[in-house]
Each structure stands twice: as C-alpha cells, then as structure tokens.
Amino acid sequence: MYLAQGMPFGFVTGTLAAYLASKGYSIAEVAGVTLMAQLPWTFKFIWGPIIDRFDFARHALGRRRPWILLAQSMMVITLVLILFLPDLSKGMTTLVWIIAIHNVFASLQDVSVDALAVDLLPEKERGKANGFMRAASYLGSIIGGSVMGVITARHGLHLAISLQVGIMLLVMCAPLFLRERDGERLFPWQPLDPNNLVPQLSRKATASFASIRKSMNTAFSLKSTRLAALLAIGVLAGTTLLSSVSKILILGKLEWSMEDYSAWITGLGYFFALGGSLLGGVLADLFSARRVAGAATVALGMVWIGFAVLEPQWGNRSMIIGYAFAEQFCIGVMTVSLYAIFMGVSWPAIAATQFTAYMALLNLSLTSGTKLASLMGEAPDFGQIYLVAGVVQVGFLLLIRWIDVSETRRVLDEQAPDASPLSPATK
C-alpha cells in the first residue's frame, strides 16, 4: 500500500514536474503542480477521527479494509482520467485538479493503512515497521519518479501513466483478497459464520467526535506535544523548497537531460533515501529517536550548506550526484526518526487522531516549502537559497532537544478521560 502511494506521488513531483520543466514551464508553474499534489496531505488530519469513528467491524469486513479499497479505487480512476487529456499544455487547470483529487484519496489510504498497521502490529515491531513502510514509499517514488521518467522520455507520458494504473490494480489485490482478522468476510454478500464471529472492539472511546476532541485537548496541553507540533510544521519545508529549486537548477541552468535527471537524481538518489529509512528505523530502536533525528537534521543542513559553498563546482556532474545521494540518505534517516518521536509523544488513547495530526503538520511543512519555491522569482540566487535553507535546518536541533518523548505517557493515563481504552489505530 505504501508503494502504491509513493508511485503516483513520485510521478507527479518527479517525472511530471521534470517533464514540464523540460518543456519550458516556469518555476512557478512547476511548483504549482507539485503544490496541488501536496496540499491534500496537509488536511489528512480530517481522516483520523472519521476512520476511528466509522469503522466496519460490526459488518465483519475489517475495520480499515473497506476504507483502503475505496481510496485505492479512486486513486486508479483519477489516474485513468489523466489519459483522457489530449494536450497537457491546453489542459493544465484540469490536470492540476485531477492531481489534487487523486491525492485526496491517497491521503485517505495513507491514514487507513497506518490504522491497519497499528491495529495489527505488536508494539515491538512498530519502530522497524515505520522504516519498512517509509522504504516502500521511497521504492514507489523510485518507480514513479525514475522508471516512469525514463519511460516518459523515451515513449511518452501516456504509457507511463497506463503502466502505473496496471501496477496499482495489482497492488489492490492485497486488500481485496486478504482479511484483517480470522472470522471476517472478504465480501459483504458472504454469510457470517455464527461460530466464528469477530469480537467487537470497544466503541465507547470513539462513540462521538466530542470525546475524541476532548482527548486531543488534553494531549496538547503538554509542552512536548506542542513543541513536537511546532517541529512538524517547519522541519521538512527545506526539503520541498530545494526539490523544486533543484529541478530548475539542474535541468535548466546546468542543462541536464530529463533522462539523466530521472536516472541519477530521482532514481539512484531515492535508493539512498530508502537505505536511510531502513537504517533510521533500526537506529531509532537502538538509540533514542531524538538523538537520531537531531543528528540527521544537522547532517542534512550541513549537506545543503556545503553544496552552497561548492557552487563553483556545480558544473561537475559527479559532485551533483554525490550531493543528491547524501541529501536523500539524510532525509531518509531524519524522517523515520521523526516518526518515532511523534509516536512517542502521541497519547495511546487517541493514537489515530493525534498521530495523523502530526503527519498532517509534516505535510503542511512540505507544502510551505513548495510555496516558498514559487516565490523565488525567475532568476533566483541558487547558492543563497541552499545556504539559508541549511542554516535554518540546523536550527531545528534546538526544538528536538527540548522535546521529552516520554512526557505524554508519564503524565497522562492510558485511557481517554471518559472512555475505556481505545483500540490501537492510525499513525
């Protein structure tokens, strides 16, 4: 499921953005398409309470599986709609809105899959599972941003989209033909087994949106939960700012071909991000997530500062490739360790809604970075942009150091104020 989310997102922010840049579109237009892909993720916190409040356990179809199937189906349909656009240059507005709607359902799938993972995974596996899920998302981004980029360069955009539709239909077979728990039905028309009914989970904690809201207010009354929210709002802005800027720099000013960019930057570069994600998940279990996140944040900032200092060497392709690999590796380690921090400060009684809120704030951070990129003008000072972004990124170490990951569980009870223990839910 994470691969299915990462592939179209990588396609839009990698292949499609590079395609538009290579066709002469401005930095504002390229950033505008990317912005509409990211914007729906900013509001995905809406899905957490809805999925918690309205599950399908009583119908024995799985608590999360029907939501996943709905989201996946709509993701396929919106991709198919792009195939009916005869000329992107004349249908940019339509394309942008299709991309936005697609990502509305992609964000629904994300929250649903996170809910499924936390429902079914034992506590000792959740840290590493975050690393694997993030790595799968990167693998999808490699397919969408690199493999589809090469296919687009050689055979056209429509073939790349058609292949993605086929892959996503194959992925959808997993939630379609697998049950969450023993005793559940695959399809609603199948009879219930009276001797093997799925046990009903406690409904009291999610009986109303008011009880969920009350618990959220309690959770965010703590210093560490508020600091974590502030961290989430800003910590990833530099990554999307420089992602948009780098496309104009490398494809425009440095005159790389789209095929080379797709192969090296969004291709092999994402493999380093994938490796960083796996390593970050392991390190977060071996050491504290806060230490790993702090080290990775500083390392990422120093990579950007170093790239700015080495501006006279930007004509050296090996240096550009080395920079891209180092950047993606640091982002992979940092992101997974940040997830571990947000899981730590989330109150188990409302894990679905609170953790999804942190993920939404992270996406707000991504969106704000893209918005900043659209304000850079037609002739930006690339070196200065990288330098400032690096200094700001290092500064986030101060926020990370002030967060007490154990404060929430130490101060708050394991129960919601007016409810029995909430069943495990989304990240």
N, C-alpha and C positions, 0 to 999 in steps of 0.2 A: 504493500500500500504506500509506503514511503517512496519507493521507486516510482510509482505511478504519479505521486505528487511532484516529485523532483523533475521528472522528464519534461512535462509541458512548461513548468516554470523556467527550467534551464533553456528550453527552446525559445521562450519569449525574451528573457533577459540576456541570452547569449546569441543564439542563431538569428532570431528575428531582429534584435537590436543591431547586430553586426551587419545584417543584410541591408537594413535601412541606412546605416552609416555609410556602407559601401556604395549606395545609390545616391549619395549626396545630401541626405537629410541632415538638418542641423542638430546640434547637441540638445536643444530644447525639444525638438520633435522626437528624437531617440529616447530622451529621458521621459517624455510624456507617455510613450508606450509602456516603458518599464514601470512608471508610476502607477498606471492603471492595473498592472499585474500585481503590484504590491499593496495597493490601497485596501482591497477587501480583507487582507490579512490583518490589517490594523483593527478591524471591527469583529474579529473572530471571537472575542470575549463574549459576544452575544450568544454564541452557540453553547457555551458551557452550561449555563442554567437551563436552557431549553432541553438539551440532551439529558441532563440529570433529572429534570422534572418529568419529561415524557419519554420513558423507555418502553420496551416491548416485552419485558419479562413475563407479564401476565399472559401473553399470547404464545409463549414458548418458542419464539423466533430468534431469541438472543436480545440482550439489552442494547447492543451497539450495532449489530449486523445490519438491520434494516436501514439505519442512517447511512452506513457505509455504502450500501448498494444504491441508495438514492443519489448520494453525492457522486459516486463513480459513474453512474448512468448519465447524469447531467454533464459531467466533465467530457465524456465521449461525444455527446450530442453537440456541445459548443465547439469542440474541435472540428467536427464534421461541417458545421456551419461556415467555418473559415474557407473550406474548399469551394464554397459557392460564391466567393468573392472573386470576380473575374480580373480585377485590376486593383491592387493594393493602393496605388497612388491616387485612385479616384474614390476609394472606399475606406480611407483612414479612420474616419469617425466611427463607421460600423465596426471595423476591426478592433478599435480601442474598446468599444463597449462589449464586444464578444469576449475579448480577453478579460475584461473586468468581471463579467458574469461567470466565466469559466473559473476564475479564482475565488468567487464567492462559494462555489460548490467544492473547490479544492480545500478551502479553509474549513468547511463543514466536515469533509472527510478527515482532515488532519485532527480535529478535536475528537471525532468519533473513534479514530484509530488509537489516539492517545488514551481515551477512556477504556477501550478494549484492552490495551496493554496493561494499564494499571489495575484493571479488574482481575486479570488472569495471571499476571506475573507475580511470583513471590518477591518479597521485599529484597532479598539478597541478590536478585537478578536485575533490579531496575536501573542501577547505575550503568552497568555494562550494556543493558538493552538500549539505553539512550544513545550510547556510542554507536551501536549497530544500526539503530533507526536513522541516526544522522548520516552514517556512512551510506546507507541505502538511498537516502535522499540525494547525496552527492553523486552516487552512481547514476541515478536518474538524470541529474543535471549534466553528467558527462555525456549520456546518450542524447539528451535534448540539446545541449549546448555545443557539443563537439561532433559526435557522429552525424547528427542531423544537420550540423553546419556544413560538413564536408559533402553530404548528400545534396543539400541545397545549392552549394556552389557548383556541383557537377551536373545535377539532374533537375533542379528546380524546387521551389518551395512546396508545391502540392504533393509531390512524392514523399517528402519528409513528414508532412502532416498525416498523410494516409498511413504511413508506417507506424506512427505514434498511436493512431486510432486502433490499429491491429494489436499492438503491444498492450494497450490499456484494456482491450476486451479480453485478452488472455489473462491479465492480472485479475480482472474482475471475477474470474472463475473461482478464485480462492474464497472470497466471502460468499459467493453464490452456492458453493458445494461443501463448505465446511461449517460445522456447528461450533458455537462458543462453548457449550456445556453439554454433557450427556443428558439425554431425555428431551432435547429441543427438536423442533421440526425444521426442515430445510425450507418448506413452502407452506403457506397458510392453509392450503386445501388438504394437507395431510392430517389424518386423525391424531389426536393426542393419545398417548399411552397412559391409561389410568393408573398403571402400576409403576410408572417411572416419571412422575411429574417433576418439573424443575422447581426447586424450592423458591418461594417468593422471598426476595430480599426486603430488608426493612424499607418501608416507604415513608416513615414518619419524618425523617430528616429532610426529605425532598417533597414534602406534602404541599408546599406553597413556595412561591417566589419570595414572599416576605421573610420566611425563615432562612432562606439562603442569603438574602440581603443582610439580615441581622448578623449572621455569622461572618460575612465579609467585613462589616464594620468593626466587629471585634478583632478580627485578624489584622486589619490595617491600622489598628490603634497602637501597634508596637513600632518601635524605632527601626528595627532591622527590616521589617516588611516594607516600610515606607522608603527606606534607603535602597532596598532592592528594586522597588518600583522606579525610583529615580535613575538607578543604574541602567535598568532595562530601556528606559526612554532614550538614552543617548549612546550606549556603548557600541551599537552596530551602525550608527549613522555614517561613520567614516568609510565603512566597507562598501556601501552602495554609492556614496559620493564618488569614491575613486573608481568604482566599477564603471560608472557612466563616463567619467572623465578619461579613463584609460582607453576606452574604445575610440574616442575621438583622437587621443594622443597617438595610439599605436596604428590604427587604421588610416587616420588622416595625416597627421604631421609626420609620422615615421614611415608611412606608406607601406604597411604590411598588407598582403593579400588577405581576403576573408578566409581562405582555406588554411593559410599558415596560422592565422589568429585562432581559428577553431581547433586546429590540431594541437597547438602548443599551449595557448593560454586557457581556453575553456575545456580543453581535452586533458592533456597530461597534468595541467595545473590542478584540476579537480581531483585527480588521483592523490595528490599530496594533501588536499583537504580531506579526502576520505581517510587516508592514513592518519592524519591528525585527529580526526574524530574518534577512530578506534583507540588510538593511544590516549587521547584525553579521557575517555571513559575509564580506561584501566588506571590511569594516574589519579583520577578523582576518587577511586576506591582505595588506592594505596596511600595517598597523601590527602590532605584536606582539599576539597573542591575550591575553597577560597584561595589557597596558595597557588594552585594550578592556574586558576583564572587570572590571578594577579600577574603571574609570570608570563602567561601567554599574551595578556593585554600589553604589557611593557614591551615584549618582544615584537609584537605587531607594530606598535608605534615606532620602534627603532628601525624596523624594516622600511617604513614609509619615510622616515627622516633620512635614512641612508640613501634611499632612492633619489630623494630631492637633492642631496649633496652631490650625488654622482650624475647630475644632469648632463655634463659634457660627454658622458659615456653612453647616452641613450641610443646612439646610432649602432652600438654593439648589440647584436641580437642575443648573444649568449647572456649578456648582463640582464636584458629584459626578461628572458626566460627564467634565469635564476631568481630574479626578484619575484616573478609571478609564483614560482614554486614555494618560495619562503613565505610569501604573503598568505597563500592558500593553506599551507600547513599550520601557521599560527592561528588563522581564523578557525580551522577545524578544532584544534585543541581548546581554544578560548570558548567557542560556542557550546561545546559539550560540557565543559566545566561550569559554565554559566547556568546551564540547565540544572546541573546538580545543586547549585546554590539556590535556585528558585524552588526546586523540590524541597530543599531543606527548610526554607522559611515558610513554605506553604503549610497551612493547618490541615491535618488529615481529615477533619470533619467536613471540609469543603474543598478537598483537593482538586476536584474537577473544575470548579468555577475559579478558584484563586490562581491555580497554575495556568489555566487558559488566559487569565487576565495578564499574567506576566508575559506569556507568549505574544499576546496582542500588543503589549507595550514594546516588546522587541521588534515587532513588525512596524510599529509606529516609528521606531528608531530607523529601520531600514527605509521607510517611506520618506522620512525627513531628510535623509542623506540624498535620496534621489531628487527631492525637491530643491535642495541646495545646488545640486549639479545643474538643474535647469536655469539657475540664476547666474551661472558662471560667465555668460556672455559668449560672443562669437570668437574672441581671441583671448582665452584665459591664460594666466601665468601658471603653467602646469607645475613648475618647481615649487612655487609658493603654496599652491594648494596642497601638495603632498607634505610639505614641511609643517604647515599649520595642522593638518589632519593628524600627523604623527605626534605632535606635542600634545594635542587635546587627548589623544588615545592614551598616552602615558599617564595623563592626569586622572583617568578613571581608576587608577590604582588606589587613590585615596578613598574613594567610595567603597571599593571592595574591602579594604582593610577595616572599615568601620562597621561592616555587616557581621552580626553574630548569628551564624547559621542555625544554632541550636536554640535561639531565644523563643521562637514560636512554641515549640514542643515543651520547653521548660516552663514557660509562663502560662500557657493555655492548657485546658483539659483536652482529652482526646475525643470529647463529644461536643456536638453543637449545643448551644445554650438551652434549646427547648426540644431536643430530639435524641433519639437513640443513635448509636454510631452509624455514620454514613458509610455505605458500601464504597469500596475503592472506585475511583473514577479517573477523569482525564488528567493529562499533563497540561 
